[in-house]
């Protein structure tokens, strides 16, 4: 006991009791996917509250000197069933409420297992182990402090994992702060009971009534092109009028009300009064559109049915071992699972993160859970090592049901999902997302963390050549831009089975009218060659600013490849609008070729006999407006995030007349070699650089402290925040894009433990680096989506490994019998070696 007391007294000052705001990582190792259920258990540092598996805890002690850890070991065992628990259970009712554990909602999944928990304190380097109940005999002060710390760690909410599913009601909405003080204009606007149309476009669905001025405008546009045209949210940004109600959901019981200011669905106790202002009587309104709740309930129901359908036809052979590791679904995270499975089947990503695992871990910051490179390397190792590719844990006695065959424990990348979604309005949630948008988001994160080192994104990056021909003057303009995805249109008029489709639509319409079962689905069959032809066909551009005319004209735009990437990513543009303007997914079959040759799509540049248009900026400000022009900040941010200097991006937006990201990117690619490319924008007739961003408010101390904590000086942080309207995320990008202007003595840690001085010492070329080669490819992976929208449904991916197709369906990894190559959403082609 004397030795024990002496050891505990020596580490007592380092033992902390977690407080509010402390992240306690008690369910996942910072460097691996070890948990308390792993063979070696989990060690939680009682100073930093970071968790470590057995193979990493000693390394962490050696690096930090932290000696005392709480060791958790959980052993799973099957619960003893109550013989009366299932007798006479009534059939489950269909949920009518977006809730869990509440009448009308989804049932709480019953936990089949319980755990024996072993808790002890371990002191390094002696490996001295003290059971939780072995503190008797210690001085009261020592015993009480240690017991308090242990109890606080055990009862704290885990940082890397949400609590087990509890009773939850997704329909509980708070009353809007604007409900009782909403201004309503006396503009004599009266809203009819039906026949609505967006005030700014032709949309007749997904319409929202602004309850201040009575404007009827369409909802948000999704990143895949479906949804609305953003007119409602744009109206809010222009006017600040906060509340809108979804037309078609108004009934005597209420309606869907959204607060743009509070960025959430809200309650409006004064809704009847607000609607009456525009002549709408709630008591006489009928529901004609699905509420947001109904759409989400439908999504949950479809996912469950799809899982059954996917496994009911063919008994697939489960696969285990390195490269065949499943990923747990963390709540609509199948989009993430599918994308990372494909990415870590590519050698460049393996070399960047998995092969350099030790180096990345050794140079990790004090909190590795917040380091991008560390968490990506951990994810890659978890997928490729085979350590977690084992059959799902069971009781060893009962036979698994048919749907559980082939299920793995796999890995649960909670830290990775939390980190990569941090600050993102969509990926930080548990809602379903678009796999294509997540792919681009991940690519962007890699770009930001590989600014001065090996970049695996180069396998996807390619240059697009765009030719614009002014039809009035016959003059042309060639530009180039960077892209990572080839978006392939689907020309439905090229379907090979048009007669069948027409007959099916007639029978479907008749069945709906007579309320009969729908006929068997007939899917449009569109040749891949027709999609390629549509991609390469000239596209008419109206209202094109012709520098040859110095006026608007009509132009033809032709798109070609200026370079061919090592890996070609093709997105099938399946999401569109129906004739009634309702967003829908094209149910189409496209026979994607195993081998693909797009050599004919290579750009040729300016041809003999073609005359280029002059490079003259369109007018942006009038002579009587000497002040700086207002530039589109969203386009500037988009370009900066791609790695271009801020001042160059400002000039690009200015000289293209605020005409969008595509035009600005074309300007950048055409002027990258200019000696003043990265110089500040100087307006005509001015004596110095023009200022396009006004930032009257001083930067917040929290933002300054965050940037300073990354290794920059306070002056640099203040300068970056002022230049970006106090946007923390943009300020960090601004610093990287102005890194040559920063003090080379200010050392900072970036993703690979380098300093600003080291980065400056290297000659980094301006603009993105691309690879080029033959345009011949072979299919090696594809991601499939099932559902009516990218915002709901389910994703799986198929990857060709060792000469056979493998399906990755979250935790299930099996040999695929018949991969549905004609129904994919995103395809990955690998260049055929010449």
N, C-alpha and C positions, 0 to 999 in steps of 0.2 A: 504493500500500500504506500510505503514511503516513496518508492521509485515512481509509482503512478502519480502521486501527489506532486512530486517534483516535475515530472514531465508535463502535467496539465498546467501547473503554475507557470512554466516557461512559455507556453503557447497561449495562455489566457488573454493577454493583451490583443492577440490577433483574432480572437473569436468575436464575431459580430452577431447581433440579433437583427434579422432582416426587418426593415422598416417599409412603410408605404412608398412605393416607387421602385424598390429593389426588385430586380428580376432574379427569380430563383429557378435555376435550371436543374430540376430534380428528376426529369424524365428522359433526358437525352444527352449524350456526350457531345461536347463542342466539336470534336474532331472525327467522330464516328457515329454510327447508329446504335451503339450500345445503350441499353436501358437498364433499369433495376431488374428486369426479367432475364437479362443476359447472364451467361455463366459466371462472369466475374462481378456482376452487380454494377452499381454506379457510385462513384465517389464525388460528393459535393463539397467544394471548398467552403469552409466555414468563415472565410473572410470575403471572398468575391462572389460566392454562391454559384460558381460555374460548375457544371457536371463533367466528369471524365470517366471513361472506361478504364479497365485495368491496365491496358497497354499504354495509356497516355498520362495517367495520374502521376507516375514517377517523373516523367519528362516535365510536366508542369511544375512539380515541386523543384526540380533542378533549375528551371528557368526563373521561377519567381521567389522561391524560398518559403512559400506558404506550406506549413507543416501539418495542419490539422484538417481532417476531412470527416464528413458524415457518410458512412457507407450504407447504402440501401440495397437489399437483396430481396426480390419478390419471387415467390414460387406459386405458379398457377395451379389450381385444382378445380375440378368440376364441382359445381354446386349440387348438393343433394336435392333432388326434386321432391316437391310436395305431391304426394299421391293424389291430393284433391285439387291441385292447382289448375289442371286442365280439364277436369271433368265437368261437362255441361257448360263449357264456355260458349257464349253466344257468338254468332258469326261477326266478323269485323265489319263495321260500317264504312262506307266510302267517306273520306274526309270532306267536310264542307267548309273548313276553316283552316287558314294558314297558321297552324299552331301545333305544338307537341305537348302531350300530356294534359290537354284541356279538352273538355267536351266538344265534339265536332272536329277535333284536330287529329293529327297522326299519333299513333300509339308510341310510347317510349319503348325502344328496343330493350328486351329483358337481358340482363347480363347473365351469361351462362357459366361464368367462372367467378371464383373468389380467390383471394391471395393470402398466403402466409408471408408475413413481412419480418425480416431480420434487420435490426438497426444497431449499428455500433459506431464508435468513434475510433478513427485510425490516425496515429501520429507518425509522420515520416521524419527522418529516414529509418527510425527504429522498427517501423511496422508494428508499433505497439497498439493492440486492439483492446478497447474498453466497451463492453456491452452497454446498451442504453440503461439497463437496470443495475449497472455495476459502479455507480457513482456514490454509493453509500460509504460512509467513513471519511469522505472528503470534507474539508472546511465548508461551512454553510455558504459562504460567499462564492466559493468556486463552484460548488454543486449547483447552486441556484442559477448562476450565470450560464453554465453549460447546459443545464436542463432547459432553461428558457430559450436558448439559441436552437437547441435540437427541436423543441416543440414548435417554435416559430417556423423553422424550415419545413417540418413535416406538414404543417397546416397551411402554409402559404400556397397561393395559387401558382401553378407552374407557369413559367415564362414561355416555354416552348410548346405548350399544348393546352387547349381550353379544357375546362372541367367536363366531366362526362355529361352526356345529354341530360338536361333537366327539363322540367316543365317550362315551356316557352310559348309565347303568343306573338306571332309575327304581325298580327293585325292591331296590336296596341300602338296607337299613334298619339303623339303629344299634340296639345292644342297649339296652334301657331301663335307666335307673339304678335302677328299682324291681324289676328282674327277680329279683335274688338276696336281696332283703330285703322282699318283699311280705308284709304281714300278712294272714293269713286267719283269719276268725272261726270259732270252734268252735260253730257254730249248727245242726249236723246237717242242713244243707240238702243235698238230693240232686237232681241235674238229670236228667230223663229224656232218652233219646236223640232224641226227636222230640216234636211236639205242643206246642211252646213258645208262650207268649203273654205280652205285656208285663204286668208286675205292676200297672201303673197305668192301662192302657187296653186296648182290644180288638185292638191290632195283633198280627199273627202273622208279619210279615215285617220285615226290617231290625232284628233283635233283637240286643242285646249283653248278654253275661253279665259282670257285675262280679265280678272274681276275688278280691275281698276278702270280700264278704258273700253272694255267690251270687244277687244280684238280677238278674232278667231284665227289661230295659227297652229301649224303642224308641230309635232313633237321632234325629239332629237333624232339625228341620223346616226345609225350604227356605223362602225368602222368598215363593215363589209358593203356599205352602200345602201342597205335596207333601212327601214324605219322612216322617220320624217326628214325634213330638210332644215332642221334646227331653227325654224323661224320663231317659235315660241320663246326659246331661250335667248335668241338674239334680240328679240323685242325687250326681254327683261334687262339685258345688258345695256340697251339703248335708253330705256326709260326708268329702270329701277322698280317697276311695278311688280310686287313679289308673288302674289297668289294667282293660281290658275286652276280651273276645274276641267276634268276630262269630259268632253261632250259624249253622250252615249252611256254614261255611267250614272246619270242623275236619276234618282228615284225618290219617292217620299221618305225613304229611310236614310238618304244621304248620297254621297258621290265621292269619287277620287279627287282629292285636292292636293296640289303640290306647291310647296314653298321653295322658290328658287333661291331666296336669301338664306333659308335654313337647309337647303339641299336635301329635302326629305319629304315623304308623304306626311300630311298633317291633318288634324281635325280643325274644322271651322264651325264653331257653335252658331255663328251668325250666317251660315250658308244660305238659308232661305231668304233672309233679308238682302244679302249680297246679290243673289240671283234675281230677286224681284226687281231690283234696280234696273235690270235689263229686260224686264217683262217676262221672266221665266217663273212659272208656278211649279214648284217642286212636286206638289200633290198630283199634278196632271202629267208628270214626265214618266216615261217608261224606259227601261234599260235596253239599249240596242248594241252595246259593245261590251266586251269582257273587261272586268276590272283587273287591276294589277295583281290582286290576290288570286283571282281565278286562273290567270295565266301562270302564276307560280305553282299553284296546286297541280294544274295539268302537267307542268314540267316534272314534278316529283313523281306523279303517277306514271308518266311515259318512261322515265328512267327505269323504274322497277320492272315494267313489262318488257323493256328492251333487254334487260339482263337475262330474263327467262328465255326470250326468243333466241338470243345469241348462243345459248348453250343447249337448247332443246333438240337441235337437229342432228348434230354430229358429235360423237364422243371424241374430243381432242386429246392428244397425248401430252401430258404435262412435261415441261422441260425445266431442268435445274442446272445450276453451275454458273461459272463466270460469264457475264453478258446476258444471263437469263434471269435477272432479278426483277420481281414485281414491285410495284409502288402502291402503297395504300392510298385510297381516295380520302382526302382530308376535308371533304365537303365540296362537291362540285369542282374538284381539282383534276379531273381526267384530262382536261386540255393541257395542263402543265405536265402531267405524267407522260402523255403521248409525245410532246415536243422534246423533252429531255431524253427520253429513250432513244429517239432518232439522233439527236445531237451527239450523244456519247457513243454512238456506233460509227462516228466519223473520226479517223485517226488524228486529225489536227486538234480536235478538242481533247482527245485522250492524251496527246503529247503535252498540251498546254497545262492541263490541270492534274491528270492522274499520274503521268510520269514524273511530274515535278512536285508530287505530294509532300515529300519530306521537306523540301526547300520552302514551299508555301507555308507549311505548318510551323517551321522554325522561325520564319519571319513574320508570323501572325502578330497582330497587336494584342494589347492586354485583354481585350474582349473579343475573342475570335468569333463569337456568335454574330457580330456585326460586321465582319469582314467578308466582302464579296468573294474574293479568290479562295479563301479558306472554305466557305460553305459550298462553292461550286466544286472544288477539289474533293471535298467530303462526299458530295452527291455522286460524282463520277466514280470514286473508289467504291462506294456502296453498291453501285450498279454493276461494276465490272469485276469486282474481286470474287464474287460468288459466296462470300461469307454469310450473306443474308438470303441466299437463294435456296430455301429449304421448304419442305411441305409445312403448311400451317400447323401450329401447335394444337393438339387435341388431347383428349383424355386417354387415348390409346385403346379404348374399349368399344365405343360406339362407332358404327360405320358412318362416314360422312355422307350427307345427302348429295344428290346428283349435282346440285348447283355449287357445292363446295369442293368438288373434285378438281384437283389442279391448283387450288388456292394456296398461295404462299403467305408467310408472315411478311416477307418483303421488307421494304424500308418505308419510313414515314418522314418525309423531308420537311418537317415543320419549321425548322430554323431557316431553311432555304426559302420556303414559301413566304415566311414572315419578312425576311430581309428583302427579297426581290419585289415584294408588293408594298414595301414601306413607302408611304406618302403617295401611292398611286390610288386614284379614286375607285378603280375597278379591281385590280389585282390584290388589293389589301382586304377585299371582302371574300365571303364564301359563295358568292354568286357564280353561275356558269359564265365563262368568257369565251372569246373567239381564239382558237388555237393559232390562227394566223397573226392576230394582234399580239398575242403573248410571244410568239416567235420573234417578231420585230422588237418587242420590248426587251427581251433577253439579249438580242443582238445589240441593242442600244446600250444596255448595261455593260456588256463585254467591251464595246468601243470605249466607254468612259473609263474602264479599268485597265485598258491595254494601250494607253496613249503612247507609251515609250517602250513597248516590249512586243514580243511575239503576239500576233493577233490571229486567232483561229477563224475570225469572221471572213478573212480573205478568201476562204473556199467558196463563199456565197456571193461575194461582191462582184458586180459587173457594171460596165458602162452602157448606157442606152443612148443611141444616136437618134435624134429627132430632126426631121426635115420639115420645115414649114415653107409652103409655096404660096405666095400671094397671087391669087387668081386675076387680080386687076393688072398687075405689072409683070407677072411671070417670074419675078425675082424670088430667090430662095434664102433661107436662113438655116444653117446647121448648128445644132447645139448638142451637148452631151450632159448627162446626169447620172448619178450613182443610184443603183437599185440592188435589192437582195432577192426580190421575188418577181417572177414572170406571171402576171395576172392574165389568165386566158379566158376570153369571153366565150359564152355558150350560145351560138346562133340557133335558136329553136326552130327557125324556118328551114333549117337544113336536116331536120329529123327524118329518118328513113321510114318511119311508120306513122305518117301524118293521118292516114285514113283511120287507123286503129285508135289514135288519140282522139280524133273528132268523135268517133263512135262511143268511146269511153266517156268523154265529157257529156255527151247527150244522155247516156244511161245513168251517169252519176247525178246529173241535174234532175232527171225524172225520179230517181230514187229519193233524192232529198225532198222534192215536192210532195211525194206520196209517203214520206217518212218510212221508207223501206230500207233494208240493209244495202250498203253501198256495194257496187260491183267490184270484182277483183281488179286491183290496180294495174294500169297499163303505163309503163315507163317509157318516156321519149328516148329514142336511140339516136344519138348525134355522133357522126364520125369525128375522130380526133383531127383529121385533115381539115375539116371545116372550121374547127376552132382555131387552128393555126392560120388558116386563110383570113379569118376575121381579125386575128391579132395583127397581121401584116398589111391589112387593107387600109388605104388612105381614109382619113377621118376628116370630115368638114368642120372647120373652126369658124364660127360666126363671131362678129365683133372683134376680129383680130386687128391689133394695131400694127399697121404696115409702116415701117420706117421709110420705105420707098415712096409712099404716098403722103406720109405724115398725117395719116387719117385712118379711120377704121375701114376694114375690108373683110373679105371672105378668103380663108386660106384652107389648104389641104395639109394635114399633118400625117407623116409616115413615120412609123417607129421601127427601128432596127437595133441589133446588138452591135455595139462598138467593141465589145470583148465578150468572150465566153468564159464563165466561171468554172472552177473545178467541179462544183456541185450545183446543179440547176434546180431551183425550187419553183414549182409550178402550182399556183393556186387556181382552182376552177371556180369561176365567178358564178356560183349557184344561187346567190341570193338577189332577188329582184322584186318588182312590184307586179301584181296582177292587173287586169283591166279595170278593176274597181279600186286600184291604188292601195290595196292591202298588201303589206310586205309578205313575201312567201319565199320558200325555198324551191328551186327547180328540181323536180324529181326526174333526174336525167341519168342515163347510162352512157358513158363514154369509154370505149375500148382503148385504154391507154397502152401504147406499145411498150414492149419489154426493152427494145432498143429504139433510140430516137436520134434523128439527124436534123439539126436546125441550121446547117451551114448556109442555106439559102437566105437566112434572115440576117446575115452579117452586113453591117453598114459599109458603104463604099465612100462616104464623104463627098465633097464637092466634085461634080462631074464636068467634063469638058462641055462647054456651051452654056453652063449654068452661071447666072450672075447673082452675086450675093446682095442682099439688102444692106444698106448702110447701118452701122451700129450707132444709132442715135437714141438717146433716152426720150421717152414720151413725156409730155408736159405733166407736171404733178402739182405745181403751185403757180398762181398767177402773179404778174409783176407787182400788183398792189398788195401781195401777201409775202413780205420779206421774212416772216417767221419760219422756223423749221417745220417741215412737213410732218404730218402724223403718219408714221409707218406701221404696218401690220406686225405687231410684236409677236403674235403666234407663229408667223412665218420665220421671223428672225430667230426665235427660240428653237424651232425645228431644225434650222440650218446649223445653229451653234452646236446642238446636240449631236450633229453628224461630224463635228470636229473642225469646222471652219472658224476662222477668227471672227469675233463679234463685229468689228468695223467693216470687214468684207461683206458680212451678211447684211448689214445696214445698207451698204451701197447697192448690193444686189436687189434688195427690195425697192430702193429708191429708183434705180435706173430701169426697173421693169414696171414702174408705175403701180405698185401695190397689186400686181395682177396674179399673185399666188405663189406657192412654194415651187411649183414646177418651173415657172418662168425664172424665178430667182435662182434656182439651182442651175438652169441653163446658162444664166449670166456668169455664175461662179465658175463653171467649167470652161467658159470661153475666156475668162480673164485671170485664171490662176497664175499665169506666167507674167502678168503685169508687174512692174517693179513697185507700184504703189498699191498692190492688191490688198494688203492688210492695213493701209493707212486710213486714218479717220475720214469720214465723209465731209467734204467741203462743198457747201452749197454755192451755186453760181452767184457771183456778185458779193459774196461774203468774204471776210478777211481771215476766217479761221474755221475750224471744224464745226459742222452743224450739230446741234443737240436734238436728238429725237425723243429722248426719254426724260421726263421731268419728274424729279423725286423730292417733293417738298418736305416730306416727313423724315426725321432722322432714323437710321437703321435701328431695329430693336436690339437690345443688349443680348437677348437669347440667341439671335441669329449671329451676332458678332462672336459670341462665346463659342458657338458651334464651329464656325470657320477657324477661329483661333485654336480650338482643340485639335484641328487637323494639321497644325504645324505652321500656319501662316501668321504674319504679324497682324496687330490690330489695325494698322493703317491700311494694309492690303485688304483686310476684311471689309473695312468701311468703304473703301474705294469700289470694291466689287459689288457691294449691296446698293450703293448709290447709283451705279451704272445699270442696275437691273431692277429698279423700282422695288428694292427691298425683298426680292424673291431669293430665298435661300438656295434653292436648287439651281436656279439660273446663275446665281453669284458664283457657285463653285465651278460651273461650266465656263463662266467668264474668266475666272482666274486661269483655268487651263488654256483657254484660247489666247490669253495675254501673258503666257508664262515667260516669254522673252523680255517683257517689260518689268518683271518682278525682281526683287532683290535676290541675287544668287546666293546670298549668305543665309537666307531664311530656309532652314531645312524642314522638310516635312516627310511624313510617311505616306506613301501611296500604296497601291495594291500590291506591289512586290518589294516593299521596304526600301524604295529608292528615295532620293532627295531631289529638291528642285534644282540644286546645283548640278547633280548628276544628269538630270534630264536636259538642262540647258546645254551641257557640254556636248550632247549628241546633236548631230545634224539631222533634224526631223523634217522630211519633205512636207511641203504644204499640200493639203488635200489627201484623199484616200488612195490607197495602193490597191491595184487590181491585178489579178492573174489572167492569163489568156492562153488559149489553145484551141484545138479542133472542136467543132460543134457537134460531136457524136457522143451520145450518152446511153447508159443502161439504167433501168429502174432498180433502185435498191431499197426504197421505203416509201410508204404513203400513210397518211393520217385520214381516217374516215370519221364522219360525223353523222349521227342519226338524231333527227328532231326537226321541228319546223323552223327553227331559228338558231343562229350561233349562240344566242343567249340562253338556250335551254337544250335539253337532250344529253347526248353522251358521245365521248370520243374514244377511239381505240387506234392503235397503229399496228402496221405490219412491216417487218424488217426482214430482208433477205440475209440470212447468216448461214455460212457453211453450206451454201448451195440449196437451202430450203427456206421457205417462208415461215416466219414465226409471228404469232399474234400476241401483242401485249395489251391486255385488258385489265388495267390497274394491277391487282395482285395476282391475276392469272396470266401465266406465260405458257403457251402451248404451241406445238407444231400445227401450222394451219393446213387444213385439208384443201380448201378452195378459197384463196384470198380474193375478196371482191374488188379486183383492180379497176373495175368499171364504175365503182360507186364512191371513189375516194374524193377527198376535199383538197388536200395538199399532197403533192407528189415530190419526191426527192430523187433526182437522177444524178448518177456519178459518171464523170467523163471516162470514156473508153480509152485506155492507153494506146497511143499511136505506135 
